[in-house]
Amino acid sequence: MQEHPLIELYVTHSDEAQNAFIEQAIAKMNLDGVVFHTLNRAGIAEPVMLTVMITDDDGIREMNKQYREQDKATDVLSFPLQEQPLVHAPADQLWSRPEGEETPIAECITKEVEAIEDENADENEEDEGTPNTHFVNPPGMVMNLGDIVISWPTILHQAAQAGHDYQTELMYLLSHGVLHLIGYDDQTEAGYQAMVALQQQVLQELGQKAYRHESINEASH
């Protein structure tokens, strides 16, 4: 699969043929550009890395149930590793850690990602010597933002509903996920509108069609 300097990328669709198709499809996309432009628009200049997992509805539903207590599939989930928002924005646009939460959820997600990597290593002996670098922040070098999980079937469904291609939808959701990792929260109207505006700008900078909902109540994520 294509190397992504900013992203540890995994495809875990339950259908092997779909896995192969997804890998080929995303190999042609500038996913790192989405991350870079999103961070740039949000004023984040530090070197970063993050993990992206593209899965199916069953996979994201299980994570949604386990970590958010919502037994349903969704389009994108974000699991920040940082204790506090990195972005500077009004408080009503940002998330905050629940009082008493000691371990970011992303540290739990990494166990699942590492299990997938171990399986891949067993199947591909040439990768046996590759060190595991998940969620390790070399001092003064790279900040690990956390994990983003995206449902491929939902990408296809929402792209059809919006009248654009799956590439645009994936880029939109990836940008959305990155904004969550750095501190934005779309549970308020102010936060939602701020995120949508930034996502629009990123798509436009990358030459993609932009779209937006008028209200948080119309949003699917």
PyMOL CGO cylinders between C-alpha atoms (Angstrom):
from pymol import cmd
from pymol.cgo import CYLINDER

trace = [
    CYLINDER, 0.00, 0.00, 0.00, 1.12, 3.59, -0.62, 0.3, 1, 1, 1, 1, 1, 1,
    CYLINDER, 1.12, 3.59, -0.62, 3.20, 5.15, 2.16, 0.3, 1, 1, 1, 1, 1, 1,
    CYLINDER, 3.20, 5.15, 2.16, 1.57, 7.98, 4.10, 0.3, 1, 1, 1, 1, 1, 1,
    CYLINDER, 1.57, 7.98, 4.10, 4.11, 10.00, 6.11, 0.3, 1, 1, 1, 1, 1, 1,
    CYLINDER, 4.11, 10.00, 6.11, 1.50, 11.45, 8.48, 0.3, 1, 1, 1, 1, 1, 1,
    CYLINDER, 1.50, 11.45, 8.48, -0.79, 8.41, 8.72, 0.3, 1, 1, 1, 1, 1, 1,
    CYLINDER, -0.79, 8.41, 8.72, -0.66, 4.83, 9.95, 0.3, 1, 1, 1, 1, 1, 1,
    CYLINDER, -0.66, 4.83, 9.95, -3.32, 3.43, 7.63, 0.3, 1, 1, 1, 1, 1, 1,
    CYLINDER, -3.32, 3.43, 7.63, -5.28, 0.18, 8.03, 0.3, 1, 1, 1, 1, 1, 1,
    CYLINDER, -5.28, 0.18, 8.03, -8.09, -1.34, 5.99, 0.3, 1, 1, 1, 1, 1, 1,
    CYLINDER, -8.09, -1.34, 5.99, -10.11, -3.92, 7.92, 0.3, 1, 1, 1, 1, 1, 1,
    CYLINDER, -10.11, -3.92, 7.92, -13.22, -4.58, 5.83, 0.3, 1, 1, 1, 1, 1, 1,
    CYLINDER, -13.22, -4.58, 5.83, -14.55, -8.10, 6.45, 0.3, 1, 1, 1, 1, 1, 1,
    CYLINDER, -14.55, -8.10, 6.45, -14.70, -8.79, 2.71, 0.3, 1, 1, 1, 1, 1, 1,
    CYLINDER, -14.70, -8.79, 2.71, -11.25, -9.47, 1.21, 0.3, 1, 1, 1, 1, 1, 1,
    CYLINDER, -11.25, -9.47, 1.21, -12.28, -8.30, -2.25, 0.3, 1, 1, 1, 1, 1, 1,
    CYLINDER, -12.28, -8.30, -2.25, -13.52, -5.03, -0.78, 0.3, 1, 1, 1, 1, 1, 1,
    CYLINDER, -13.52, -5.03, -0.78, -10.27, -4.70, 1.16, 0.3, 1, 1, 1, 1, 1, 1,
    CYLINDER, -10.27, -4.70, 1.16, -8.29, -4.93, -2.06, 0.3, 1, 1, 1, 1, 1, 1,
    CYLINDER, -8.29, -4.93, -2.06, -10.55, -2.43, -3.81, 0.3, 1, 1, 1, 1, 1, 1,
    CYLINDER, -10.55, -2.43, -3.81, -10.34, 0.06, -0.94, 0.3, 1, 1, 1, 1, 1, 1,
    CYLINDER, -10.34, 0.06, -0.94, -6.55, -0.19, -0.80, 0.3, 1, 1, 1, 1, 1, 1,
    CYLINDER, -6.55, -0.19, -0.80, -6.32, 0.48, -4.54, 0.3, 1, 1, 1, 1, 1, 1,
    CYLINDER, -6.32, 0.48, -4.54, -8.77, 3.36, -4.30, 0.3, 1, 1, 1, 1, 1, 1,
    CYLINDER, -8.77, 3.36, -4.30, -7.09, 5.18, -1.43, 0.3, 1, 1, 1, 1, 1, 1,
    CYLINDER, -7.09, 5.18, -1.43, -3.63, 4.63, -2.93, 0.3, 1, 1, 1, 1, 1, 1,
    CYLINDER, -3.63, 4.63, -2.93, -4.62, 7.22, -5.54, 0.3, 1, 1, 1, 1, 1, 1,
    CYLINDER, -4.62, 7.22, -5.54, -5.80, 9.77, -2.98, 0.3, 1, 1, 1, 1, 1, 1,
    CYLINDER, -5.80, 9.77, -2.98, -3.84, 12.50, -1.24, 0.3, 1, 1, 1, 1, 1, 1,
    CYLINDER, -3.84, 12.50, -1.24, -4.83, 11.59, 2.31, 0.3, 1, 1, 1, 1, 1, 1,
    CYLINDER, -4.83, 11.59, 2.31, -1.77, 13.25, 3.80, 0.3, 1, 1, 1, 1, 1, 1,
    CYLINDER, -1.77, 13.25, 3.80, -2.77, 16.42, 1.98, 0.3, 1, 1, 1, 1, 1, 1,
    CYLINDER, -2.77, 16.42, 1.98, -6.16, 16.30, 3.70, 0.3, 1, 1, 1, 1, 1, 1,
    CYLINDER, -6.16, 16.30, 3.70, -4.46, 16.02, 7.09, 0.3, 1, 1, 1, 1, 1, 1,
    CYLINDER, -4.46, 16.02, 7.09, -1.93, 18.75, 6.29, 0.3, 1, 1, 1, 1, 1, 1,
    CYLINDER, -1.93, 18.75, 6.29, -4.51, 21.24, 5.00, 0.3, 1, 1, 1, 1, 1, 1,
    CYLINDER, -4.51, 21.24, 5.00, -6.84, 20.55, 7.91, 0.3, 1, 1, 1, 1, 1, 1,
    CYLINDER, -6.84, 20.55, 7.91, -4.11, 21.15, 10.47, 0.3, 1, 1, 1, 1, 1, 1,
    CYLINDER, -4.11, 21.15, 10.47, -2.92, 24.23, 8.59, 0.3, 1, 1, 1, 1, 1, 1,
    CYLINDER, -2.92, 24.23, 8.59, -6.43, 25.71, 8.52, 0.3, 1, 1, 1, 1, 1, 1,
    CYLINDER, -6.43, 25.71, 8.52, -6.75, 25.06, 12.25, 0.3, 1, 1, 1, 1, 1, 1,
    CYLINDER, -6.75, 25.06, 12.25, -3.39, 26.70, 13.00, 0.3, 1, 1, 1, 1, 1, 1,
    CYLINDER, -3.39, 26.70, 13.00, -1.57, 23.52, 14.07, 0.3, 1, 1, 1, 1, 1, 1,
    CYLINDER, -1.57, 23.52, 14.07, 2.06, 23.56, 12.90, 0.3, 1, 1, 1, 1, 1, 1,
    CYLINDER, 2.06, 23.56, 12.90, 3.64, 20.86, 15.08, 0.3, 1, 1, 1, 1, 1, 1,
    CYLINDER, 3.64, 20.86, 15.08, 4.82, 17.63, 13.43, 0.3, 1, 1, 1, 1, 1, 1,
    CYLINDER, 4.82, 17.63, 13.43, 2.13, 15.01, 14.00, 0.3, 1, 1, 1, 1, 1, 1,
    CYLINDER, 2.13, 15.01, 14.00, 1.05, 11.50, 13.18, 0.3, 1, 1, 1, 1, 1, 1,
    CYLINDER, 1.05, 11.50, 13.18, -2.27, 9.69, 13.50, 0.3, 1, 1, 1, 1, 1, 1,
    CYLINDER, -2.27, 9.69, 13.50, -3.87, 6.32, 12.80, 0.3, 1, 1, 1, 1, 1, 1,
    CYLINDER, -3.87, 6.32, 12.80, -6.69, 5.86, 10.31, 0.3, 1, 1, 1, 1, 1, 1,
    CYLINDER, -6.69, 5.86, 10.31, -8.69, 2.65, 10.13, 0.3, 1, 1, 1, 1, 1, 1,
    CYLINDER, -8.69, 2.65, 10.13, -11.16, 2.10, 7.31, 0.3, 1, 1, 1, 1, 1, 1,
    CYLINDER, -11.16, 2.10, 7.31, -13.58, -0.67, 8.21, 0.3, 1, 1, 1, 1, 1, 1,
    CYLINDER, -13.58, -0.67, 8.21, -17.12, -1.87, 7.54, 0.3, 1, 1, 1, 1, 1, 1,
    CYLINDER, -17.12, -1.87, 7.54, -20.40, -1.07, 9.30, 0.3, 1, 1, 1, 1, 1, 1,
    CYLINDER, -20.40, -1.07, 9.30, -20.07, -4.02, 11.67, 0.3, 1, 1, 1, 1, 1, 1,
    CYLINDER, -20.07, -4.02, 11.67, -16.59, -2.96, 12.71, 0.3, 1, 1, 1, 1, 1, 1,
    CYLINDER, -16.59, -2.96, 12.71, -17.45, 0.66, 13.40, 0.3, 1, 1, 1, 1, 1, 1,
    CYLINDER, -17.45, 0.66, 13.40, -20.70, -0.35, 15.10, 0.3, 1, 1, 1, 1, 1, 1,
    CYLINDER, -20.70, -0.35, 15.10, -18.78, -2.54, 17.53, 0.3, 1, 1, 1, 1, 1, 1,
    CYLINDER, -18.78, -2.54, 17.53, -16.41, 0.32, 18.38, 0.3, 1, 1, 1, 1, 1, 1,
    CYLINDER, -16.41, 0.32, 18.38, -19.30, 2.74, 18.71, 0.3, 1, 1, 1, 1, 1, 1,
    CYLINDER, -19.30, 2.74, 18.71, -21.02, 0.36, 21.10, 0.3, 1, 1, 1, 1, 1, 1,
    CYLINDER, -21.02, 0.36, 21.10, -17.91, -0.42, 23.11, 0.3, 1, 1, 1, 1, 1, 1,
    CYLINDER, -17.91, -0.42, 23.11, -16.50, 3.08, 23.50, 0.3, 1, 1, 1, 1, 1, 1,
    CYLINDER, -16.50, 3.08, 23.50, -19.52, 5.36, 23.11, 0.3, 1, 1, 1, 1, 1, 1,
    CYLINDER, -19.52, 5.36, 23.11, -22.33, 3.05, 24.27, 0.3, 1, 1, 1, 1, 1, 1,
    CYLINDER, -22.33, 3.05, 24.27, -24.21, 3.61, 21.00, 0.3, 1, 1, 1, 1, 1, 1,
    CYLINDER, -24.21, 3.61, 21.00, -25.21, 0.36, 19.35, 0.3, 1, 1, 1, 1, 1, 1,
    CYLINDER, -25.21, 0.36, 19.35, -25.31, 1.55, 15.76, 0.3, 1, 1, 1, 1, 1, 1,
    CYLINDER, -25.31, 1.55, 15.76, -23.06, 2.12, 12.78, 0.3, 1, 1, 1, 1, 1, 1,
    CYLINDER, -23.06, 2.12, 12.78, -21.85, 5.63, 12.04, 0.3, 1, 1, 1, 1, 1, 1,
    CYLINDER, -21.85, 5.63, 12.04, -19.64, 7.31, 9.47, 0.3, 1, 1, 1, 1, 1, 1,
    CYLINDER, -19.64, 7.31, 9.47, -16.59, 8.36, 11.49, 0.3, 1, 1, 1, 1, 1, 1,
    CYLINDER, -16.59, 8.36, 11.49, -15.27, 8.00, 15.03, 0.3, 1, 1, 1, 1, 1, 1,
    CYLINDER, -15.27, 8.00, 15.03, -12.36, 9.93, 16.50, 0.3, 1, 1, 1, 1, 1, 1,
    CYLINDER, -12.36, 9.93, 16.50, -10.33, 8.99, 19.56, 0.3, 1, 1, 1, 1, 1, 1,
    CYLINDER, -10.33, 8.99, 19.56, -7.97, 11.79, 20.64, 0.3, 1, 1, 1, 1, 1, 1,
    CYLINDER, -7.97, 11.79, 20.64, -4.81, 10.95, 22.53, 0.3, 1, 1, 1, 1, 1, 1,
    CYLINDER, -4.81, 10.95, 22.53, -4.16, 14.47, 23.79, 0.3, 1, 1, 1, 1, 1, 1,
    CYLINDER, -4.16, 14.47, 23.79, -5.44, 15.43, 27.21, 0.3, 1, 1, 1, 1, 1, 1,
    CYLINDER, -5.44, 15.43, 27.21, -6.54, 18.91, 26.13, 0.3, 1, 1, 1, 1, 1, 1,
    CYLINDER, -6.54, 18.91, 26.13, -7.55, 20.50, 22.80, 0.3, 1, 1, 1, 1, 1, 1,
    CYLINDER, -7.55, 20.50, 22.80, -4.58, 21.66, 20.76, 0.3, 1, 1, 1, 1, 1, 1,
    CYLINDER, -4.58, 21.66, 20.76, -6.50, 24.21, 18.74, 0.3, 1, 1, 1, 1, 1, 1,
    CYLINDER, -6.50, 24.21, 18.74, -7.20, 27.71, 20.02, 0.3, 1, 1, 1, 1, 1, 1,
    CYLINDER, -7.20, 27.71, 20.02, -10.91, 28.38, 19.57, 0.3, 1, 1, 1, 1, 1, 1,
    CYLINDER, -10.91, 28.38, 19.57, -13.90, 29.51, 21.65, 0.3, 1, 1, 1, 1, 1, 1,
    CYLINDER, -13.90, 29.51, 21.65, -14.77, 27.06, 24.43, 0.3, 1, 1, 1, 1, 1, 1,
    CYLINDER, -14.77, 27.06, 24.43, -18.19, 26.30, 22.95, 0.3, 1, 1, 1, 1, 1, 1,
    CYLINDER, -18.19, 26.30, 22.95, -16.46, 24.82, 19.89, 0.3, 1, 1, 1, 1, 1, 1,
    CYLINDER, -16.46, 24.82, 19.89, -14.17, 22.45, 21.82, 0.3, 1, 1, 1, 1, 1, 1,
    CYLINDER, -14.17, 22.45, 21.82, -14.39, 19.18, 23.73, 0.3, 1, 1, 1, 1, 1, 1,
    CYLINDER, -14.39, 19.18, 23.73, -13.07, 18.64, 27.22, 0.3, 1, 1, 1, 1, 1, 1,
    CYLINDER, -13.07, 18.64, 27.22, -12.05, 15.44, 28.97, 0.3, 1, 1, 1, 1, 1, 1,
    CYLINDER, -12.05, 15.44, 28.97, -14.65, 14.07, 31.38, 0.3, 1, 1, 1, 1, 1, 1,
    CYLINDER, -14.65, 14.07, 31.38, -13.54, 14.67, 34.95, 0.3, 1, 1, 1, 1, 1, 1,
    CYLINDER, -13.54, 14.67, 34.95, -11.80, 11.63, 36.36, 0.3, 1, 1, 1, 1, 1, 1,
    CYLINDER, -11.80, 11.63, 36.36, -11.01, 10.04, 32.98, 0.3, 1, 1, 1, 1, 1, 1,
    CYLINDER, -11.01, 10.04, 32.98, -7.48, 8.70, 33.34, 0.3, 1, 1, 1, 1, 1, 1,
    CYLINDER, -7.48, 8.70, 33.34, -6.86, 6.89, 30.07, 0.3, 1, 1, 1, 1, 1, 1,
    CYLINDER, -6.86, 6.89, 30.07, -7.78, 8.34, 26.68, 0.3, 1, 1, 1, 1, 1, 1,
    CYLINDER, -7.78, 8.34, 26.68, -9.97, 5.98, 24.70, 0.3, 1, 1, 1, 1, 1, 1,
    CYLINDER, -9.97, 5.98, 24.70, -7.38, 6.02, 21.91, 0.3, 1, 1, 1, 1, 1, 1,
    CYLINDER, -7.38, 6.02, 21.91, -5.04, 4.05, 24.14, 0.3, 1, 1, 1, 1, 1, 1,
    CYLINDER, -5.04, 4.05, 24.14, -7.65, 1.28, 24.15, 0.3, 1, 1, 1, 1, 1, 1,
    CYLINDER, -7.65, 1.28, 24.15, -8.14, 1.48, 20.40, 0.3, 1, 1, 1, 1, 1, 1,
    CYLINDER, -8.14, 1.48, 20.40, -4.42, 1.05, 19.84, 0.3, 1, 1, 1, 1, 1, 1,
    CYLINDER, -4.42, 1.05, 19.84, -4.63, -2.49, 21.20, 0.3, 1, 1, 1, 1, 1, 1,
    CYLINDER, -4.63, -2.49, 21.20, -7.00, -3.37, 18.37, 0.3, 1, 1, 1, 1, 1, 1,
    CYLINDER, -7.00, -3.37, 18.37, -4.75, -1.67, 15.83, 0.3, 1, 1, 1, 1, 1, 1,
    CYLINDER, -4.75, -1.67, 15.83, -1.68, -3.47, 17.16, 0.3, 1, 1, 1, 1, 1, 1,
    CYLINDER, -1.68, -3.47, 17.16, -3.52, -6.80, 16.94, 0.3, 1, 1, 1, 1, 1, 1,
    CYLINDER, -3.52, -6.80, 16.94, -4.23, -6.09, 13.27, 0.3, 1, 1, 1, 1, 1, 1,
    CYLINDER, -4.23, -6.09, 13.27, -0.58, -5.19, 12.71, 0.3, 1, 1, 1, 1, 1, 1,
    CYLINDER, -0.58, -5.19, 12.71, 0.51, -8.44, 14.36, 0.3, 1, 1, 1, 1, 1, 1,
    CYLINDER, 0.51, -8.44, 14.36, -1.77, -10.40, 12.04, 0.3, 1, 1, 1, 1, 1, 1,
    CYLINDER, -1.77, -10.40, 12.04, -0.34, -8.57, 9.04, 0.3, 1, 1, 1, 1, 1, 1,
    CYLINDER, -0.34, -8.57, 9.04, 3.18, -9.29, 10.24, 0.3, 1, 1, 1, 1, 1, 1,
    CYLINDER, 3.18, -9.29, 10.24, 2.40, -12.99, 10.46, 0.3, 1, 1, 1, 1, 1, 1,
    CYLINDER, 2.40, -12.99, 10.46, 1.12, -12.96, 6.90, 0.3, 1, 1, 1, 1, 1, 1,
    CYLINDER, 1.12, -12.96, 6.90, 4.00, -10.84, 5.55, 0.3, 1, 1, 1, 1, 1, 1,
    CYLINDER, 4.00, -10.84, 5.55, 7.29, -12.07, 6.94, 0.3, 1, 1, 1, 1, 1, 1,
    CYLINDER, 7.29, -12.07, 6.94, 9.23, -9.40, 5.07, 0.3, 1, 1, 1, 1, 1, 1,
    CYLINDER, 9.23, -9.40, 5.07, 7.74, -6.85, 7.47, 0.3, 1, 1, 1, 1, 1, 1,
    CYLINDER, 7.74, -6.85, 7.47, 8.85, -8.80, 10.53, 0.3, 1, 1, 1, 1, 1, 1,
    CYLINDER, 8.85, -8.80, 10.53, 11.59, -6.39, 11.52, 0.3, 1, 1, 1, 1, 1, 1,
    CYLINDER, 11.59, -6.39, 11.52, 9.47, -3.25, 11.31, 0.3, 1, 1, 1, 1, 1, 1,
    CYLINDER, 9.47, -3.25, 11.31, 9.27, -1.60, 14.76, 0.3, 1, 1, 1, 1, 1, 1,
    CYLINDER, 9.27, -1.60, 14.76, 5.86, -0.82, 16.27, 0.3, 1, 1, 1, 1, 1, 1,
    CYLINDER, 5.86, -0.82, 16.27, 5.58, 2.95, 16.44, 0.3, 1, 1, 1, 1, 1, 1,
    CYLINDER, 5.58, 2.95, 16.44, 1.91, 3.38, 17.36, 0.3, 1, 1, 1, 1, 1, 1,
    CYLINDER, 1.91, 3.38, 17.36, 1.27, 6.13, 19.85, 0.3, 1, 1, 1, 1, 1, 1,
    CYLINDER, 1.27, 6.13, 19.85, 4.93, 6.71, 20.62, 0.3, 1, 1, 1, 1, 1, 1,
    CYLINDER, 4.93, 6.71, 20.62, 5.86, 10.39, 20.63, 0.3, 1, 1, 1, 1, 1, 1,
    CYLINDER, 5.86, 10.39, 20.63, 9.62, 10.87, 20.19, 0.3, 1, 1, 1, 1, 1, 1,
    CYLINDER, 9.62, 10.87, 20.19, 10.53, 13.83, 22.43, 0.3, 1, 1, 1, 1, 1, 1,
    CYLINDER, 10.53, 13.83, 22.43, 10.59, 17.04, 20.45, 0.3, 1, 1, 1, 1, 1, 1,
    CYLINDER, 10.59, 17.04, 20.45, 9.69, 15.33, 17.17, 0.3, 1, 1, 1, 1, 1, 1,
    CYLINDER, 9.69, 15.33, 17.17, 6.25, 13.93, 16.46, 0.3, 1, 1, 1, 1, 1, 1,
    CYLINDER, 6.25, 13.93, 16.46, 2.99, 14.35, 18.33, 0.3, 1, 1, 1, 1, 1, 1,
    CYLINDER, 2.99, 14.35, 18.33, 0.58, 11.43, 18.08, 0.3, 1, 1, 1, 1, 1, 1,
    CYLINDER, 0.58, 11.43, 18.08, -2.95, 12.81, 17.75, 0.3, 1, 1, 1, 1, 1, 1,
    CYLINDER, -2.95, 12.81, 17.75, -4.87, 9.55, 18.09, 0.3, 1, 1, 1, 1, 1, 1,
    CYLINDER, -4.87, 9.55, 18.09, -7.15, 7.38, 15.95, 0.3, 1, 1, 1, 1, 1, 1,
    CYLINDER, -7.15, 7.38, 15.95, -9.82, 7.89, 13.31, 0.3, 1, 1, 1, 1, 1, 1,
    CYLINDER, -9.82, 7.89, 13.31, -12.14, 5.05, 12.29, 0.3, 1, 1, 1, 1, 1, 1,
    CYLINDER, -12.14, 5.05, 12.29, -14.24, 5.41, 9.11, 0.3, 1, 1, 1, 1, 1, 1,
    CYLINDER, -14.24, 5.41, 9.11, -16.92, 3.12, 7.69, 0.3, 1, 1, 1, 1, 1, 1,
    CYLINDER, -16.92, 3.12, 7.69, -16.44, 2.37, 4.00, 0.3, 1, 1, 1, 1, 1, 1,
    CYLINDER, -16.44, 2.37, 4.00, -20.10, 1.38, 3.32, 0.3, 1, 1, 1, 1, 1, 1,
    CYLINDER, -20.10, 1.38, 3.32, -21.24, 4.62, 4.93, 0.3, 1, 1, 1, 1, 1, 1,
    CYLINDER, -21.24, 4.62, 4.93, -18.81, 6.58, 2.75, 0.3, 1, 1, 1, 1, 1, 1,
    CYLINDER, -18.81, 6.58, 2.75, -20.47, 5.09, -0.33, 0.3, 1, 1, 1, 1, 1, 1,
    CYLINDER, -20.47, 5.09, -0.33, -23.99, 5.68, 0.99, 0.3, 1, 1, 1, 1, 1, 1,
    CYLINDER, -23.99, 5.68, 0.99, -23.42, 9.29, 2.04, 0.3, 1, 1, 1, 1, 1, 1,
    CYLINDER, -23.42, 9.29, 2.04, -21.55, 10.10, -1.17, 0.3, 1, 1, 1, 1, 1, 1,
    CYLINDER, -21.55, 10.10, -1.17, -24.55, 8.90, -3.19, 0.3, 1, 1, 1, 1, 1, 1,
    CYLINDER, -24.55, 8.90, -3.19, -26.91, 10.95, -1.02, 0.3, 1, 1, 1, 1, 1, 1,
    CYLINDER, -26.91, 10.95, -1.02, -24.78, 14.08, -1.38, 0.3, 1, 1, 1, 1, 1, 1,
    CYLINDER, -24.78, 14.08, -1.38, -24.33, 13.64, -5.13, 0.3, 1, 1, 1, 1, 1, 1,
    CYLINDER, -24.33, 13.64, -5.13, -20.55, 13.45, -5.19, 0.3, 1, 1, 1, 1, 1, 1,
    CYLINDER, -20.55, 13.45, -5.19, -17.91, 10.71, -5.45, 0.3, 1, 1, 1, 1, 1, 1,
    CYLINDER, -17.91, 10.71, -5.45, -16.58, 8.57, -2.62, 0.3, 1, 1, 1, 1, 1, 1,
    CYLINDER, -16.58, 8.57, -2.62, -13.21, 10.32, -2.77, 0.3, 1, 1, 1, 1, 1, 1,
    CYLINDER, -13.21, 10.32, -2.77, -14.83, 13.60, -1.76, 0.3, 1, 1, 1, 1, 1, 1,
    CYLINDER, -14.83, 13.60, -1.76, -16.76, 11.92, 1.05, 0.3, 1, 1, 1, 1, 1, 1,
    CYLINDER, -16.76, 11.92, 1.05, -13.68, 10.18, 2.41, 0.3, 1, 1, 1, 1, 1, 1,
    CYLINDER, -13.68, 10.18, 2.41, -11.68, 13.40, 2.37, 0.3, 1, 1, 1, 1, 1, 1,
    CYLINDER, -11.68, 13.40, 2.37, -14.54, 15.24, 4.07, 0.3, 1, 1, 1, 1, 1, 1,
    CYLINDER, -14.54, 15.24, 4.07, -14.80, 12.63, 6.84, 0.3, 1, 1, 1, 1, 1, 1,
    CYLINDER, -14.80, 12.63, 6.84, -11.03, 12.42, 7.31, 0.3, 1, 1, 1, 1, 1, 1,
    CYLINDER, -11.03, 12.42, 7.31, -10.84, 16.19, 7.74, 0.3, 1, 1, 1, 1, 1, 1,
    CYLINDER, -10.84, 16.19, 7.74, -13.75, 15.96, 10.17, 0.3, 1, 1, 1, 1, 1, 1,
    CYLINDER, -13.75, 15.96, 10.17, -11.94, 13.30, 12.16, 0.3, 1, 1, 1, 1, 1, 1,
    CYLINDER, -11.94, 13.30, 12.16, -8.71, 15.30, 12.32, 0.3, 1, 1, 1, 1, 1, 1,
    CYLINDER, -8.71, 15.30, 12.32, -10.59, 18.32, 13.65, 0.3, 1, 1, 1, 1, 1, 1,
    CYLINDER, -10.59, 18.32, 13.65, -11.96, 16.15, 16.44, 0.3, 1, 1, 1, 1, 1, 1,
    CYLINDER, -11.96, 16.15, 16.44, -8.48, 14.90, 17.30, 0.3, 1, 1, 1, 1, 1, 1,
    CYLINDER, -8.48, 14.90, 17.30, -7.14, 18.41, 17.77, 0.3, 1, 1, 1, 1, 1, 1,
    CYLINDER, -7.14, 18.41, 17.77, -10.03, 19.59, 19.92, 0.3, 1, 1, 1, 1, 1, 1,
    CYLINDER, -10.03, 19.59, 19.92, -13.14, 20.54, 17.96, 0.3, 1, 1, 1, 1, 1, 1,
    CYLINDER, -13.14, 20.54, 17.96, -16.53, 19.21, 19.06, 0.3, 1, 1, 1, 1, 1, 1,
    CYLINDER, -16.53, 19.21, 19.06, -19.65, 19.24, 16.88, 0.3, 1, 1, 1, 1, 1, 1,
    CYLINDER, -19.65, 19.24, 16.88, -22.13, 18.64, 19.71, 0.3, 1, 1, 1, 1, 1, 1,
    CYLINDER, -22.13, 18.64, 19.71, -22.90, 22.37, 19.75, 0.3, 1, 1, 1, 1, 1, 1,
    CYLINDER, -22.90, 22.37, 19.75, -24.12, 24.47, 16.85, 0.3, 1, 1, 1, 1, 1, 1,
    CYLINDER, -24.12, 24.47, 16.85, -21.05, 26.72, 17.14, 0.3, 1, 1, 1, 1, 1, 1,
    CYLINDER, -21.05, 26.72, 17.14, -18.66, 23.78, 17.05, 0.3, 1, 1, 1, 1, 1, 1,
    CYLINDER, -18.66, 23.78, 17.05, -20.49, 22.09, 14.21, 0.3, 1, 1, 1, 1, 1, 1,
    CYLINDER, -20.49, 22.09, 14.21, -20.54, 25.20, 12.04, 0.3, 1, 1, 1, 1, 1, 1,
    CYLINDER, -20.54, 25.20, 12.04, -16.85, 25.87, 12.73, 0.3, 1, 1, 1, 1, 1, 1,
    CYLINDER, -16.85, 25.87, 12.73, -15.92, 22.33, 11.73, 0.3, 1, 1, 1, 1, 1, 1,
    CYLINDER, -15.92, 22.33, 11.73, -18.03, 22.34, 8.57, 0.3, 1, 1, 1, 1, 1, 1,
    CYLINDER, -18.03, 22.34, 8.57, -16.52, 25.66, 7.47, 0.3, 1, 1, 1, 1, 1, 1,
    CYLINDER, -16.52, 25.66, 7.47, -13.00, 24.30, 7.93, 0.3, 1, 1, 1, 1, 1, 1,
    CYLINDER, -13.00, 24.30, 7.93, -13.85, 21.06, 6.12, 0.3, 1, 1, 1, 1, 1, 1,
    CYLINDER, -13.85, 21.06, 6.12, -15.26, 23.07, 3.21, 0.3, 1, 1, 1, 1, 1, 1,
    CYLINDER, -15.26, 23.07, 3.21, -12.08, 25.12, 2.98, 0.3, 1, 1, 1, 1, 1, 1,
    CYLINDER, -12.08, 25.12, 2.98, -9.92, 21.99, 2.97, 0.3, 1, 1, 1, 1, 1, 1,
    CYLINDER, -9.92, 21.99, 2.97, -11.92, 20.39, 0.17, 0.3, 1, 1, 1, 1, 1, 1,
    CYLINDER, -11.92, 20.39, 0.17, -11.77, 23.57, -1.88, 0.3, 1, 1, 1, 1, 1, 1,
    CYLINDER, -11.77, 23.57, -1.88, -8.00, 23.83, -1.41, 0.3, 1, 1, 1, 1, 1, 1,
    CYLINDER, -8.00, 23.83, -1.41, -7.68, 20.25, -2.68, 0.3, 1, 1, 1, 1, 1, 1,
    CYLINDER, -7.68, 20.25, -2.68, -9.87, 20.94, -5.70, 0.3, 1, 1, 1, 1, 1, 1,
    CYLINDER, -9.87, 20.94, -5.70, -12.89, 18.99, -4.47, 0.3, 1, 1, 1, 1, 1, 1,
    CYLINDER, -12.89, 18.99, -4.47, -16.56, 19.86, -4.42, 0.3, 1, 1, 1, 1, 1, 1,
    CYLINDER, -16.56, 19.86, -4.42, -17.60, 21.25, -1.03, 0.3, 1, 1, 1, 1, 1, 1,
    CYLINDER, -17.60, 21.25, -1.03, -20.95, 20.86, 0.64, 0.3, 1, 1, 1, 1, 1, 1,
    CYLINDER, -20.95, 20.86, 0.64, -22.49, 21.60, 4.00, 0.3, 1, 1, 1, 1, 1, 1,
    CYLINDER, -22.49, 21.60, 4.00, -25.63, 21.17, 6.07, 0.3, 1, 1, 1, 1, 1, 1,
    CYLINDER, -25.63, 21.17, 6.07, -27.41, 24.23, 7.35, 0.3, 1, 1, 1, 1, 1, 1,
    CYLINDER, -27.41, 24.23, 7.35, -27.76, 23.01, 10.91, 0.3, 1, 1, 1, 1, 1, 1,
    CYLINDER, -27.76, 23.01, 10.91, -26.32, 20.52, 13.35, 0.3, 1, 1, 1, 1, 1, 1,
    CYLINDER, -26.32, 20.52, 13.35, -29.73, 18.84, 13.39, 0.3, 1, 1, 1, 1, 1, 1,
    CYLINDER, -29.73, 18.84, 13.39, -29.31, 17.86, 9.73, 0.3, 1, 1, 1, 1, 1, 1,
    CYLINDER, -29.31, 17.86, 9.73, -25.83, 16.43, 10.18, 0.3, 1, 1, 1, 1, 1, 1,
    CYLINDER, -25.83, 16.43, 10.18, -25.06, 12.74, 10.17, 0.3, 1, 1, 1, 1, 1, 1,
    CYLINDER, -25.06, 12.74, 10.17, -21.85, 13.01, 12.16, 0.3, 1, 1, 1, 1, 1, 1,
]
cmd.load_cgo(trace, "trace")
